[in-house]
């Protein structure tokens, strides 16, 4: 992998459907996301080699919060950057479930 790869797209069910967090753990990431009842939250997930290329931001969205995680010193995997682009665009009903659509990449031989 030498350029960003789009791994999956996510659309979340309403946050009220998730169990409340009672205690923050040191590995938890807290976002200051501008929540709005009228706009369901979506997320695009990209991966790329660490430091090789910037990962894309979303265009034509109303609000966007990128979260970037760096993974280093993994077994048999080069250093990696994963970007989660949380965003909302169109207003409408929240989906009844959280949906994740994974991309299907086939290796060209």
C-alpha positions as CSV (number, residue, x, y, z in Angstrom):
1,X,0.0,0.0,0.0
2,X,1.6,3.3,-1.1
3,X,-1.4,5.5,-1.2
4,X,-4.5,6.0,1.0
5,X,-7.0,3.2,0.9
6,X,-10.7,3.7,1.7
7,X,-11.5,0.8,4.1
8,X,-15.1,1.4,5.0
9,X,-18.1,3.7,5.4
10,X,-20.2,3.9,8.6
11,X,-23.5,5.4,9.5
12,X,-24.4,5.4,13.2
13,X,-27.7,4.8,14.9
14,X,-28.7,7.5,17.4
15,X,-26.3,7.8,20.4
16,X,-29.2,7.3,22.8
17,X,-29.2,3.6,21.6
18,X,-25.7,3.0,23.1
19,X,-25.0,2.2,26.7
20,X,-23.8,5.2,28.7
21,X,-20.1,5.3,29.5
22,X,-19.6,5.4,33.3
23,X,-15.8,5.5,33.5
24,X,-13.3,6.7,30.9
25,X,-10.4,4.3,30.2
26,X,-7.0,5.6,29.2
27,X,-7.4,4.1,25.7
28,X,-10.8,6.0,25.1
29,X,-10.8,8.9,22.7
30,X,-13.3,11.7,23.6
31,X,-14.4,13.9,20.8
32,X,-15.9,17.3,20.9
33,X,-18.3,16.5,18.1
34,X,-21.0,19.1,17.3
35,X,-24.0,16.8,17.8
36,X,-27.3,17.8,16.1
37,X,-30.5,15.8,16.4
38,X,-31.4,16.6,12.8
39,X,-28.2,15.2,11.3
40,X,-27.2,11.5,11.5
41,X,-23.4,10.9,12.0
42,X,-21.4,9.1,9.3
43,X,-17.7,8.2,9.1
44,X,-15.3,7.3,6.4
45,X,-12.2,5.3,7.3
46,X,-8.9,5.4,5.4
47,X,-5.5,3.9,5.9
48,X,-2.1,4.8,4.5
49,X,1.6,4.2,5.3
50,X,2.6,6.5,8.1
51,X,4.0,9.8,6.8
52,X,3.9,8.9,3.1
53,X,0.8,10.8,2.1
54,X,-1.9,12.9,3.7
55,X,-5.2,11.2,4.0
56,X,-8.3,12.8,2.4
57,X,-10.8,15.0,4.1
58,X,-14.5,15.0,3.2
59,X,-15.7,17.7,0.8
60,X,-19.2,19.2,0.7
61,X,-20.1,18.3,4.2
62,X,-21.7,20.5,6.9
63,X,-19.4,19.4,9.8
64,X,-16.3,17.2,10.0
65,X,-14.0,16.0,12.8
66,X,-11.1,13.8,11.7
67,X,-9.4,11.4,14.2
68,X,-6.0,10.2,13.2
69,X,-4.4,7.1,14.8
70,X,-0.8,6.1,14.2
71,X,0.3,2.5,14.5
72,X,4.0,1.9,14.9
73,X,6.2,-1.2,15.4
74,X,3.5,-3.7,14.5
75,X,4.5,-7.3,13.7
76,X,4.9,-7.8,9.9
77,X,3.1,-4.6,9.1
78,X,4.7,-1.2,8.1
79,X,3.9,1.8,10.3
80,X,0.4,2.8,9.5
81,X,-1.9,5.9,9.8
82,X,-5.7,5.4,10.0
83,X,-8.0,8.3,9.7
84,X,-11.6,8.3,10.8
85,X,-13.5,11.2,9.2
86,X,-16.7,11.7,11.3
87,X,-19.2,14.0,9.5
88,X,-22.7,14.9,8.8
89,X,-24.2,16.2,5.6
90,X,-27.9,15.7,5.0
91,X,-30.6,16.0,7.6
92,X,-33.0,13.2,8.0
93,X,-34.0,10.2,10.2
94,X,-31.3,8.3,12.1
95,X,-31.0,4.7,11.0
96,X,-32.3,2.0,13.3
97,X,-28.9,0.3,13.5
98,X,-25.2,1.2,12.9
99,X,-24.2,0.1,9.4
100,X,-20.7,-0.6,8.3
101,X,-20.0,-1.0,4.5
102,X,-16.6,-2.6,3.9
103,X,-14.7,-2.0,0.6
104,X,-13.8,-5.1,-1.4
105,X,-10.3,-4.9,-2.7
106,X,-9.0,-7.6,-5.0
107,X,-5.3,-7.9,-5.6
108,X,-4.4,-7.6,-9.3
109,X,-2.1,-10.4,-10.3
